[in-house]
């Protein structure tokens, strides 16, 4: 038999070689947004495991499977990285321009509260809130950092903006919008969020009670009418 390989066997070896090079080559190149999200995911995980003081750039780099050089290319310091993490996952800035849908003011506020609740109770956000609560209670450095961060960078809470817009359109009359926002948020969502944070009720318990938000908003609006003498 000839020692020369047949064309079909040669093609098969070439294909296997190509697949081997694909498997052993460099991993797919991530775009900047994907690298950033991976780094922030790693930062959040390291914060949960080691706290703010122990969340070194070395640990974050190892957790993200990236080099420290890449981390410092994206963020100038650990503090900037954590600030970005809080900004992206706690400030809820994406909801500020939400268009409230519904035929009545009650329907519009329920629509907004449902969006706010769903966003706040995403697992990543809940995990980060747990980390922040834990850190500020035991670490003075973290406590100062979080306090300064929210006082200097946190814009108006989405619910407050929605109430202001409804007032501007003449659909509501509220003397103290910030107080009203706190009251509505507290009665509508605070208990559910606390239960999610403490795992004291089944996951997404609040979703199984859709009428609850309607009742809360109805009482809130009735209270405004009574206060305004309507």
FIPAPA-398978 format. One record per residue (C-alpha): residue number from 1; x, y, z. Coordinates in steps of 0.5 Angstrom, whole numbers. Layout:
REM residues N
+-----+-------+-------+-------+
| num |  east | north |    up |
+-----+-------+-------+-------+
| NUM |     X |     Y |     Z |
...
+-----+-------+-------+-------+
REM end
This chain:
REM residues 230
+-----+-------+-------+-------+
| num |  east | north |    up |
+-----+-------+-------+-------+
|   1 |     0 |     0 |     0 |
|   2 |     2 |     7 |    -2 |
|   3 |     5 |    11 |     4 |
|   4 |     2 |    17 |     1 |
|   5 |    -4 |    19 |     5 |
|   6 |   -11 |    20 |     1 |
|   7 |   -14 |    27 |     0 |
|   8 |   -20 |    25 |     4 |
|   9 |   -15 |    23 |    10 |
|  10 |   -11 |    29 |     9 |
|  11 |   -17 |    34 |     9 |
|  12 |   -19 |    31 |    16 |
|  13 |   -13 |    32 |    19 |
|  14 |   -13 |    39 |    17 |
|  15 |   -20 |    40 |    19 |
|  16 |   -18 |    37 |    26 |
|  17 |   -12 |    41 |    26 |
|  18 |   -16 |    48 |    25 |
|  19 |   -21 |    46 |    31 |
|  20 |   -15 |    44 |    35 |
|  21 |   -12 |    51 |    34 |
|  22 |   -19 |    54 |    35 |
|  23 |   -20 |    51 |    42 |
|  24 |   -13 |    52 |    44 |
|  25 |   -12 |    59 |    41 |
|  26 |   -14 |    66 |    45 |
|  27 |   -21 |    67 |    48 |
|  28 |   -26 |    71 |    44 |
|  29 |   -24 |    79 |    45 |
|  30 |   -29 |    82 |    49 |
|  31 |   -32 |    89 |    48 |
|  32 |   -30 |    95 |    53 |
|  33 |   -37 |    94 |    55 |
|  34 |   -37 |    87 |    57 |
|  35 |   -30 |    87 |    60 |
|  36 |   -33 |    93 |    64 |
|  37 |   -39 |    89 |    66 |
|  38 |   -34 |    83 |    68 |
|  39 |   -30 |    87 |    72 |
|  40 |   -36 |    90 |    76 |
|  41 |   -39 |    83 |    77 |
|  42 |   -32 |    81 |    80 |
|  43 |   -32 |    87 |    84 |
|  44 |   -39 |    86 |    87 |
|  45 |   -37 |    78 |    89 |
|  46 |   -30 |    80 |    92 |
|  47 |   -34 |    86 |    96 |
|  48 |   -39 |    80 |    99 |
|  49 |   -33 |    76 |   101 |
|  50 |   -28 |    80 |   103 |
|  51 |   -31 |    87 |   105 |
|  52 |   -29 |    94 |   102 |
|  53 |   -22 |    94 |   106 |
|  54 |   -20 |    87 |   103 |
|  55 |   -23 |    88 |    96 |
|  56 |   -16 |    89 |    93 |
|  57 |   -15 |    90 |    86 |
|  58 |   -11 |    83 |    86 |
|  59 |   -17 |    80 |    88 |
|  60 |   -22 |    83 |    83 |
|  61 |   -17 |    82 |    77 |
|  62 |   -16 |    74 |    79 |
|  63 |   -24 |    74 |    80 |
|  64 |   -25 |    77 |    73 |
|  65 |   -20 |    73 |    70 |
|  66 |   -17 |    79 |    68 |
|  67 |   -10 |    83 |    69 |
|  68 |    -9 |    89 |    74 |
|  69 |    -7 |    93 |    68 |
|  70 |   -14 |    92 |    64 |
|  71 |   -17 |    94 |    71 |
|  72 |   -13 |   100 |    71 |
|  73 |   -14 |   101 |    64 |
|  74 |   -22 |   101 |    66 |
|  75 |   -22 |   105 |    73 |
|  76 |   -16 |   109 |    76 |
|  77 |   -17 |   106 |    83 |
|  78 |   -21 |   101 |    87 |
|  79 |   -25 |   107 |    90 |
|  80 |   -27 |   109 |    82 |
|  81 |   -29 |   102 |    81 |
|  82 |   -34 |   101 |    87 |
|  83 |   -37 |   108 |    86 |
|  84 |   -38 |   106 |    79 |
|  85 |   -41 |    99 |    81 |
|  86 |   -46 |   103 |    86 |
|  87 |   -48 |   108 |    81 |
|  88 |   -50 |   103 |    76 |
|  89 |   -53 |    98 |    81 |
|  90 |   -56 |   103 |    86 |
|  91 |   -58 |   110 |    83 |
|  92 |   -64 |   107 |    79 |
|  93 |   -62 |   113 |    74 |
|  94 |   -65 |   109 |    68 |
|  95 |   -72 |   110 |    71 |
|  96 |   -72 |   117 |    72 |
|  97 |   -74 |   118 |    65 |
|  98 |   -79 |   112 |    65 |
|  99 |   -86 |   114 |    61 |
| 100 |   -92 |   112 |    66 |
| 101 |   -97 |   109 |    63 |
| 102 |  -104 |   108 |    65 |
| 103 |  -111 |   112 |    64 |
| 104 |  -111 |   115 |    71 |
| 105 |  -106 |   117 |    76 |
| 106 |  -107 |   111 |    80 |
| 107 |  -106 |   107 |    74 |
| 108 |   -99 |   111 |    72 |
| 109 |   -97 |   111 |    79 |
| 110 |   -98 |   103 |    80 |
| 111 |   -94 |   102 |    73 |
| 112 |   -88 |   106 |    76 |
| 113 |   -88 |   103 |    82 |
| 114 |   -88 |    96 |    79 |
| 115 |   -82 |    98 |    75 |
| 116 |   -79 |   101 |    81 |
| 117 |   -80 |    94 |    85 |
| 118 |   -78 |    90 |    79 |
| 119 |   -71 |    94 |    78 |
| 120 |   -70 |    94 |    86 |
| 121 |   -71 |    87 |    87 |
| 122 |   -66 |    84 |    82 |
| 123 |   -61 |    79 |    85 |
| 124 |   -55 |    83 |    83 |
| 125 |   -58 |    90 |    86 |
| 126 |   -60 |    86 |    93 |
| 127 |   -54 |    83 |    94 |
| 128 |   -50 |    90 |    93 |
| 129 |   -55 |    93 |    98 |
| 130 |   -53 |    87 |   103 |
| 131 |   -46 |    89 |   102 |
| 132 |   -47 |    96 |   103 |
| 133 |   -51 |    95 |   109 |
| 134 |   -46 |    90 |   112 |
| 135 |   -40 |    95 |   111 |
| 136 |   -43 |   101 |   113 |
| 137 |   -45 |    98 |   120 |
| 138 |   -38 |    95 |   121 |
| 139 |   -33 |    99 |   117 |
| 140 |   -32 |   107 |   119 |
| 141 |   -28 |   108 |   112 |
| 142 |   -34 |   105 |   108 |
| 143 |   -39 |   109 |   112 |
| 144 |   -36 |   115 |   110 |
| 145 |   -35 |   113 |   103 |
| 146 |   -42 |   111 |   102 |
| 147 |   -45 |   117 |   105 |
| 148 |   -41 |   122 |   101 |
| 149 |   -42 |   118 |    95 |
| 150 |   -50 |   119 |    96 |
| 151 |   -50 |   126 |    98 |
| 152 |   -45 |   128 |    92 |
| 153 |   -48 |   124 |    86 |
| 154 |   -55 |   121 |    88 |
| 155 |   -60 |   125 |    84 |
| 156 |   -67 |   125 |    85 |
| 157 |   -71 |   119 |    87 |
| 158 |   -75 |   116 |    81 |
| 159 |   -81 |   116 |    85 |
| 160 |   -80 |   123 |    87 |
| 161 |   -79 |   126 |    80 |
| 162 |   -85 |   122 |    77 |
| 163 |   -90 |   126 |    83 |
| 164 |   -87 |   132 |    81 |
| 165 |   -88 |   131 |    73 |
| 166 |   -96 |   129 |    75 |
| 167 |   -96 |   136 |    79 |
| 168 |   -93 |   140 |    74 |
| 169 |   -99 |   137 |    69 |
| 170 |  -104 |   139 |    74 |
| 171 |  -106 |   132 |    76 |
| 172 |  -104 |   132 |    83 |
| 173 |  -103 |   137 |    88 |
| 174 |   -97 |   136 |    93 |
| 175 |   -94 |   141 |    98 |
| 176 |   -88 |   137 |   100 |
| 177 |   -86 |   132 |    94 |
| 178 |   -80 |   129 |    98 |
| 179 |   -84 |   127 |   104 |
| 180 |   -90 |   124 |    99 |
| 181 |   -85 |   120 |    95 |
| 182 |   -82 |   117 |   102 |
| 183 |   -89 |   116 |   104 |
| 184 |   -91 |   112 |    98 |
| 185 |   -85 |   108 |    97 |
| 186 |   -85 |   106 |   104 |
| 187 |   -92 |   104 |   104 |
| 188 |   -92 |   101 |    97 |
| 189 |   -85 |    97 |    97 |
| 190 |   -80 |    98 |   103 |
| 191 |   -83 |    92 |   107 |
| 192 |   -83 |    87 |   100 |
| 193 |   -75 |    90 |    99 |
| 194 |   -74 |    88 |   107 |
| 195 |   -77 |    81 |   106 |
| 196 |   -73 |    80 |   100 |
| 197 |   -66 |    82 |   103 |
| 198 |   -67 |    78 |   110 |
| 199 |   -70 |    72 |   106 |
| 200 |   -76 |    72 |   111 |
| 201 |   -81 |    71 |   105 |
| 202 |   -81 |    67 |    99 |
| 203 |   -78 |    70 |    93 |
| 204 |   -82 |    75 |    89 |
| 205 |   -87 |    75 |    94 |
| 206 |   -89 |    81 |    92 |
| 207 |   -91 |    79 |    85 |
| 208 |   -96 |    75 |    88 |
| 209 |  -100 |    81 |    90 |
| 210 |  -101 |    85 |    84 |
| 211 |  -108 |    88 |    88 |
| 212 |  -103 |    91 |    94 |
| 213 |  -100 |    96 |    90 |
| 214 |  -107 |    99 |    87 |
| 215 |  -110 |    99 |    94 |
| 216 |  -103 |   103 |    97 |
| 217 |  -104 |   108 |    91 |
| 218 |  -111 |   109 |    92 |
| 219 |  -110 |   110 |   100 |
| 220 |  -104 |   115 |    98 |
| 221 |  -109 |   119 |    93 |
| 222 |  -115 |   119 |    98 |
| 223 |  -110 |   122 |   103 |
| 224 |  -108 |   127 |    98 |
| 225 |  -115 |   129 |    97 |
| 226 |  -117 |   129 |   104 |
| 227 |  -111 |   134 |   106 |
| 228 |  -113 |   139 |   100 |
| 229 |  -120 |   139 |   102 |
| 230 |  -123 |   135 |    96 |
+-----+-------+-------+-------+
REM end
